[in-house]
Structures are given as C-alpha cells and as structure tokens.
Amino acid sequence: MKNLIEIRWHGRGGQGAKTASLLLADAAFNTGKYIQGFPEYGPERMGAPITAYNRISDEPITIHSNIYEPDYVVVVDDTLLEAVNVTAGLKKDGAIIINTTKKYDDFKDNLKGYDGNVYCIDARKVSIEALGKYFPNTPMLAAIVKVTGIMSDEEFLNDMQGSFKHKFAKKPEVIEGNMKALSLALKEIQKVK
C-alpha cells in the first residue's frame, strides 16, 4: 500500500492516548487521507497500560488488524519503557517519540537495542504551561504530527482549532490553552538520537 504510515500509541488509562489517536485520525482525514484510529481494549482501568493505533494512507486501507510492525511509536508515559516492550516490531527507519525528562542514556537500555530515531518531549512542562494541568495527550499529538510530517504545522493547527471548537463547544474556555499546548509542542519536540 502506497504511503501507508502505521503508528502505535502506548499510554496509561486516563492519559488520553486513545483520544489523541482519534484526533490524529480526524485531522489526517480532513487533509484527504484514508485513516484508521482505534484502541486495543482489554480490562482497562485508570493507570493501566493501554495501546491505540493509527493507519494513515493516500489509498484506501484494506488491513483491519492491530499494528505489529509500526513505523512510529508514541510513548505517552515513560514509566511504560520498563513495563512494556514499546519497541517491539518498530521499523528501524521510523521513530519512537517519548514523553520524558530523562536523558537518552538513562532509558536507552529499555529500548531493547532499537537503533532508529528517538525523539523526546517534556509533555508535562508543555501541558502545565499551556493548560495549567497535566494532559499529556495534546502535546504528544503535536509531537507525532511534527515527526511524521503527515501534514504541515499550519494545516494541523487549523484543523485542530475547528476540532476543538466542536469537541469543547460547552467549554470554549479550554480551546485557547489546548491550541497553545499544540503550538508549544511543535517547537519543543527534540531528536535525541
């Protein structure tokens, strides 16, 4: 399949990984792409590890399964680096994006020999600065868009503005903070390897 990008999200219940994967799917769809965005459900509870997925392509997607060899992995909670093999199947020419304040040398052993690109962002700092609370999914959503280049920053921000107006119709006061979090995250994501 031409230009198929597969993304696997690792987070904990309540951190918004599922929501971020669905927002990414909506944004990509609005740029004319074919998309899939779905969680893997089990006995989830607040704080338990969860997985979500995205497929994004220029052509119709005929695969309907979990993603076992992703191009990109998003780790919303760095404690999962010790609990889950987040790099399982990750393609070497892809990348892993981690929400962490740790230095690469402090977590590289948890990447199980993965030798591809590694990006980090302090989603807590971005979220607290923009929203006054810790919501890691918004900065992580911007980080994956920046790293993959699925769409331009401008397309992404314009689409998210409309999406947030709909999503937060009853709480319009949170739109500005979420938009600020996205803008900051687009600038804060750093390649560390």
SVG drawing of the C-alpha trace seen along z (x, -y; Angstrom):
<svg xmlns="http://www.w3.org/2000/svg" viewBox="-22 -31 46 39">
<polyline fill="none" stroke="black" stroke-width="0.4" points="0.0,0.0 1.5,-3.3 2.4,-5.8 1.0,-3.8 2.1,-5.1 1.3,-2.9 1.5,-4.3 1.2,-2.6 0.5,-4.6 1.4,-3.4 -0.1,-5.1 -1.9,-4.5 -5.7,-4.6 -6.8,-8.2 -3.9,-9.9 -5.7,-10.4 -3.7,-8.1 -6.9,-6.8 -8.3,-10.3 -5.1,-11.5 -5.1,-8.7 -8.7,-9.5 -7.9,-13.2 -4.9,-12.4 -7.2,-10.2 -9.7,-13.0 -7.0,-15.6 -5.5,-13.3 -8.9,-12.5 -9.6,-16.2 -6.5,-16.6 -7.8,-13.9 -6.1,-10.9 -7.6,-7.5 -7.4,-6.7 -7.9,-4.3 -7.7,-5.2 -8.6,-2.6 -7.8,-1.4 -7.0,2.1 -9.3,2.9 -8.8,5.2 -9.6,4.8 -8.5,1.2 -8.7,-0.9 -7.3,-4.2 -3.5,-3.9 -3.3,-0.5 -1.2,-0.3 -3.3,-0.8 -2.5,-0.6 -4.0,-2.6 -3.3,-2.6 -3.4,-4.7 -3.1,-3.9 -2.8,-6.8 -2.5,-6.4 -3.1,-8.1 -5.0,-5.0 -7.9,-3.0 -6.8,-0.9 -7.7,2.8 -5.9,4.0 -8.0,4.5 -5.8,5.7 -3.6,4.4 -0.3,3.0 2.7,5.3 5.4,3.5 4.7,-0.2 6.6,-3.0 6.2,-5.1 5.6,-4.5 4.4,-7.2 5.0,-6.6 2.8,-8.9 4.2,-7.8 7.9,-7.0 7.3,-4.5 6.0,-2.2 9.5,-1.9 10.2,0.5 6.9,2.3 6.1,2.8 8.3,3.7 7.4,0.4 9.9,1.0 8.5,4.5 8.3,4.6 9.2,0.9 10.8,0.3 14.4,-1.0 13.6,-3.7 10.8,-5.0 11.0,-6.7 9.9,-6.5 8.6,-9.6 8.8,-9.6 7.2,-11.9 10.1,-12.2 12.5,-14.5 15.2,-11.8 18.4,-11.8 18.7,-9.2 21.4,-7.3 19.1,-6.9 16.5,-5.0 18.3,-3.6 18.5,-0.1 14.7,0.0 14.5,-0.4 15.8,3.2 18.5,2.4 16.3,0.2 18.7,-1.7 16.4,-4.1 15.4,-7.7 14.4,-8.7 12.6,-11.9 11.7,-13.3 9.4,-16.0 8.5,-17.1 4.7,-16.9 4.2,-17.7 6.0,-21.0 4.2,-22.0 0.8,-21.0 1.3,-22.8 2.5,-25.9 -0.4,-25.9 -3.2,-24.4 -2.3,-24.7 -2.9,-20.9 -1.2,-17.8 -2.8,-16.4 0.0,-14.7 -2.1,-13.7 -2.3,-17.2 1.5,-17.7 2.1,-14.1 -0.4,-14.6 1.5,-17.6 4.8,-15.7 3.7,-12.8 2.5,-15.2 5.8,-17.1 7.9,-13.9 5.9,-12.1 5.2,-15.2 1.7,-13.8 0.6,-17.4 2.1,-20.8 2.1,-22.6 -0.4,-25.1 -2.8,-22.5 -2.6,-20.7 -3.3,-23.8 -6.1,-25.0 -7.8,-21.6 -7.4,-21.2 -8.9,-24.7 -12.0,-23.5 -11.9,-20.2 -11.6,-21.8 -14.4,-24.2 -16.7,-21.2 -15.2,-19.0 -15.2,-21.8 -18.5,-23.5 -19.7,-23.6 -16.2,-24.5 -14.9,-27.1 -12.5,-28.5 -10.2,-25.4 -9.7,-25.9 -7.0,-28.6 -4.9,-26.5 -5.1,-23.4 -4.1,-25.3 -1.2,-26.8 -0.1,-23.3 -0.1,-22.1 1.9,-25.1 4.5,-24.8 4.8,-21.0 5.5,-21.6 8.5,-23.6 9.6,-21.6 10.0,-18.1 13.7,-17.2 15.6,-14.5 17.9,-12.9 19.2,-10.0"/>
</svg>
